Amino acid sequence: MNSLLIILKKELKEVFRDKKSLSMMLIIPFMIPLIIIGMSALFNMETNKDIKTYNKIGFNYELSEDELNLAKEFKIDVTYGDDAKLKEDYDNGVINLYVTKDDNTYVLNGTTSDNTSYAVDLLNGYFAAYKEQLQVKYLNENNIDSDKVVNIINVKENIKEKENFFQNYIFTYGFLFIIMAITVSSTYPATDATAGEKERGTLETLITFPIKSKDIILGKFLSVFISNFITGVLSLILYYVSLIISGNTFKIYEGINLALPLGTFLYIFAVIFLYSILIAGVCIAVASKCKTFKEAQSALTPFTFLSLFPGMLAFMINLKSSLALSFVPCLNFVLLFQDVMAHNLNILYLVVMFASTIALIGILLALIIKQYKSEKIII
């Protein structure tokens, strides 16, 4: 135990003295507030777009008084001109869309863009209301009860919002970036503690000391775990704070409580703990096989993307948890996280996820210790 503590103390000193390790450990988590608040701001801006940014509509014909009243009701900023003038104004960004009329055919003219899409929706609503207005007028002129024709059926909506897309998006991607932050913060200290020492020649000296290989590797492993676990906990705190700020700032979350429930918080904390151990073992195992610092960094770089990709794919294709997927590292964390958020957690899947992760950690540690028992480790 004394030997293990000596190795651990040595490795932690190197981690906390190294500016690059410290920056990865403490600065990377601050990407999470930028992602959560930034994406929330973007969603809010697109969802609650100011009508003045897309309501400038050109017409190549004079609107009647009824049409003008309807346009005013829909907050349409009306502009007149012939086809050539309207096209020029549209191309120059003076108007957001223009309407040309040929007998009873109205054509909405423009090119694909965000503002044009909003303007098209606005005009579709306007013309639907105008069409109904003309129908009512025609029926009344012919002594037909318009209410019995226009309102021949009544449709009411009783759609209850089960989930908020923006809420799910921010929750899931924030969780994924916590995983990524832990991965990134593991790569450098793991590389320095293994391939870095091998390249500097200090590893050969270390294994000649009367210290068990198990103590050497556990000391290195624990130092990487402690550094990335600090990153994970800091990321979780910033994740929680960012959700509270976003929930109190943006209209898209109106009526929604973004504060993490206790069960969800505890689940994320448990995943951070488990994943920190797992990725520390993976990084140590991979970096130990490399001869140089640069080689180890190249070998570990893909793990940053691999930690994100399964979860992103699962969210995009709406993949659901299953017994088989509960064995898949990283993917099982995200699928069960979504189940926890939806209050639809299968305890069996949760137990399988924890058990398989712990078993994988045990296998990794056994392989690493075996590596350090061989003299090939310094070659």
N, C-alpha and C positions, 0 to 999 in steps of 0.2 A: 504493500500500500504506500509505503514511504517513497519507493522508486517511482510509482505511478504519479504521485503528487509532485515529485521533482520534475518529471517530464512535462506534466500538465502546466506547472508554473512557468517552465522554460518556454513552452509553446505559446502560452497566453501573453507572456511578455513580448514575444516577437510579434504577435497579432496586434496588440495595442500600441506597440511602438511604430508599426508600419503605417504610414499615412494612407496608402492605397487600401489596405485592409479596413482601416477605420472609416474611410470615405464610403466604401461599399457597405459596411455594416450600418452606418448611421445616416448617410445621405440618400441612398437608394429608396428607403421607405417613404421619403418625402415626395416621391413620384406619385404615390397613391392618392394624396389629396388633390394633386394636379389632375390626375385622371378622373377621379370621381366628380370633383367640382367643375372641372373643365367640360366633361361630357354632359353633365347635368345642365350647364349653362348653354351648351350647343343645342341640346334637345329642347330646352325651354324656349330658346330663341326661334327655333324652327316651328315649334308647336304653337307658340303665342306670337306669331309674326304680326307686326303692325300692318293694318290694312292699307295704310298710306304708301306702303312699299310696293303694292301690286294693284291698286284700284284705279289707275289712270288708263281709261279705256277710250279708244277712238272709234267714231262712227262715221260712215260715209253717207249718212242720211240724217234728216232732221227728226229728232225724237218728238213724239206727241206729248201733250201735257200729262197724260196718264203714264207714259213711259218715263218722263222726267221725274214724276213723283215716285215711281217705282225705283228708279235709279238712285234717287235721294235716300229712299228707304234702305237700299242695299249699299249705301255710302260709295257709289260709283262716281268718280271724277270724270265728267263727260268732256270729250274733245271732238270737234268736227273737222272734216277735210275730205278731199277726194282720195282715191285709192293710192295715187303716187305720193301725196303729202303724208298720208297715214303711214305708209311703209317707210318713208324717210324718217318720220318721227319715231317709229318703232325701232328702226336700226340705230338711231342716235340715242335711244334710251329715254326719250321724252315721254312715251306711253308704254304701258306694259302689255297691251294687246289691242287689236283693232278689229271691228266688225264691219263686214261688207254685206249689203242686202241686195238680192236679186229676186223680185216678186215676193214670194213668201218664204224664201230660203235665206237664212242668215248664216254666214260663215265666220268662224272665229279664226283669225290669222295670227301666226306667231311662230316662233321656233322653241325647241325644248330648252327650258331653264326652270329654276325653282320658282321665280317670280311669275313666269308664264303659267306654270301649273296652278299656282294659287289664283291667278287671274281667270283662268279657264273655269275653275270651280266656282268662283264668284259669278261669272257670266252664266254658267249653267243654272245656278239658283235663280238668277234674275230672269232668264228666259222661261224657266219652268213656271215662275210666278206670273209672268206676262202672258204666257199661253193659257194658263188657268183663267186669268182676268178676261181674255178675249172670248174664251169658251162661255163663261158666265154671262158676259154681255150679249153674245149671240143667242143663247138660250132664252134670256129674258126678253129680247126683242121679238122672239117667236112664241111668246107666251108659254114657255116650258119652265117648269119649276127647276131651276138650276141646281138647287141643293140636292134634289133626288137623283140628278145625273152625275154632277161633279163629285158629290159625297155619297155615291151609291154604296160604298163600303167604308168602314172606319178602321184604320190600323193604328194600334197603340203599341208602344214599346215597353217591355218589362225585362230589360236586359240588365242583370246585375253584374257589376265588374268583379270578376273573380280574382284577377291579377292585374297589376299595373306593369306594362311592358318595361317602362323606364326604370321602375323600381327593381324588377328582376334583373335587368341588364346591368345596372350599377352594382347591385349586390354581388352578382356572379363574377363580373369582370374585376371588381375590387378584390374579391377573394382570390381570383386567379393571379392577380398582380402581387398579392402577399406571397403566394407560392413562388412566383418568379423572383421576388426580392430575396427570399431565403436561398434560392438556388444560386443567384448571382453572388451573394455574400459568402457562399461556401467555396466557390471555385478558387479564389485567390489564396486564402489561408491553407486550403488543402494542397494546392500546388506548391506553395512555399515550404510547407512542412514535409513534403515527400520529394518530389523531383527537384525542388529548389535546394534542399539539403544535399541531395545526391550530387547535384551540379557543383555546389560549393565545396564538396568533399567532407562535410561535417557528419554526414550520415555514417560513413565508414568508421569514423572515430566513435560515434555514439554506440554502435552495435558491438564494439569491443569492450565496452564497460560491463561490469557484472550486473546487468539489468536484464530481466526477462524480456523477450521480444513482445510478449503480451502486454507488458507495462508500457513499452515504447509506443506501440500502436494505439493502445487505449488512451494514452496521454495525448497523442496527436489527434486522435479521433474526438476526444472530449473537448479539446480546444476549438476544433472546427465547429462542433455542435454548439458550444457555448456562444461563439461569435454569431452563428446564424440564428440561434434561438433569440438572442438579443434583437437581431434584425426583425425576426418574426413578431415578437411582442411589441416592438415599437411600431411596426406596420399595422398591427391590429388596433393599437390605440389611435393611430392617425386615421385608419379606416373608419373607426367608430365616430371620431370627431368630425370627419369629412361628411359622413352620412347625416349627422345632426345638423351641420351647417347647411348642407344642400336641402334637407327637408324643410328648414325654416326660411330658405331663400327663394326657391324656385316654385312657380305656380304648377308645374307638372306634377308635383308631389302634394298638391293641396288635398287635405283630408286624409293623408297617408302618414303613418308614424314610421319613420325610417330608423328609429332607435332599435338596435338589435335586441331581440328577446333573450332572456338569460340562457335558454337551451341552445340557441344558435351561437351565442357568444362562447359558451363552454365547448361546443362542438368545434368551432374554429380554433380555440385555444388548444384543444386536444390534437387537432390536425397539425397545427404549427409545431407542437412538441414532437409528434411522430414523424412528420416530414423532415424536420430539422435533423433528427437522428438518421433517418433514411438517406437523405441527400449528403450528409456528412460522410456516411459510410461509402456511398457510391463514388463521391469525389476522391476520397482517400484511396479507394481500390483502383480507380482508373489512373490517378496521378502517380501512384506507386509503380505502375508498369512503365512509366515514361522515363526517359533518360535525362531530359532537359526541361527547364522551366517553360520554354516556348512550346515544346512538344506537348506538355501537359495542358497548357492553356488551350491549345488547338483542339485537344481531345475532349476537354470539358465544355467548350463553348456551345456545342449542340444541345447540351442538357438544359440550357436556359430556354431554348425554344421548345424542347420536348416537354418541359414542365407546363408550358402554356397551351400547346397545340391540342392535346386530348380534350381538355376542358372547353376550349373555344369551339372545337368541332361538336362536342356534345350539346353545347348551348345552341349553336346555329341550326343543327338538324333535329333539335328537341329529343335527344336520346334519353331514354329512361333507364333507371337503375334495374339491375337484375342480379341474380346470384352469381352468374358467370362474370359479369363486369365488376363485381365487388372484389375480385382478385386482381384487377388491373391497376397497377400503381398510378397515382395522379388522377386518372380518370375516375376511380372510385371515390376519391375525396370530393370531387366536384358534383358527381351525381347524387351522392348522399347529402351534400350541402343543399342542393336544390330540394331534396325530399324534406330536409329539416325546415327549410324556409316555407314549404308548402304544407307543413304539419302532416306529412304522409310518410314518416320514417318507418322502414322495416327493420326491426331489431336484429333479425338474422343477418341481413346485409351489413349492418353496422358491426356486428360481432365478427363476421367474416373479413371485413375490411381491416379491422384492428388486428385480428389474429394473423392474417396473411402479411400485413406490413411488419409486424413484430418478427415473424418467421423469416422474412426477407432480410431484415436488419441483422438477425442472428447469423444467417448464411454469409452475409457480406463481411461481418466481423471475423468469422471463422476463416474466410478466404484471405483476408488482409493479414491476420496473425500468422497464417501459414506462409504467406509471402515473406514476412519479416524473419521467419525462422530459417530461411534459405539465404545463402551468401549471394545468390543471383540478384538479390534486391539492390546491391550496390554496383552491379555491372551495367 
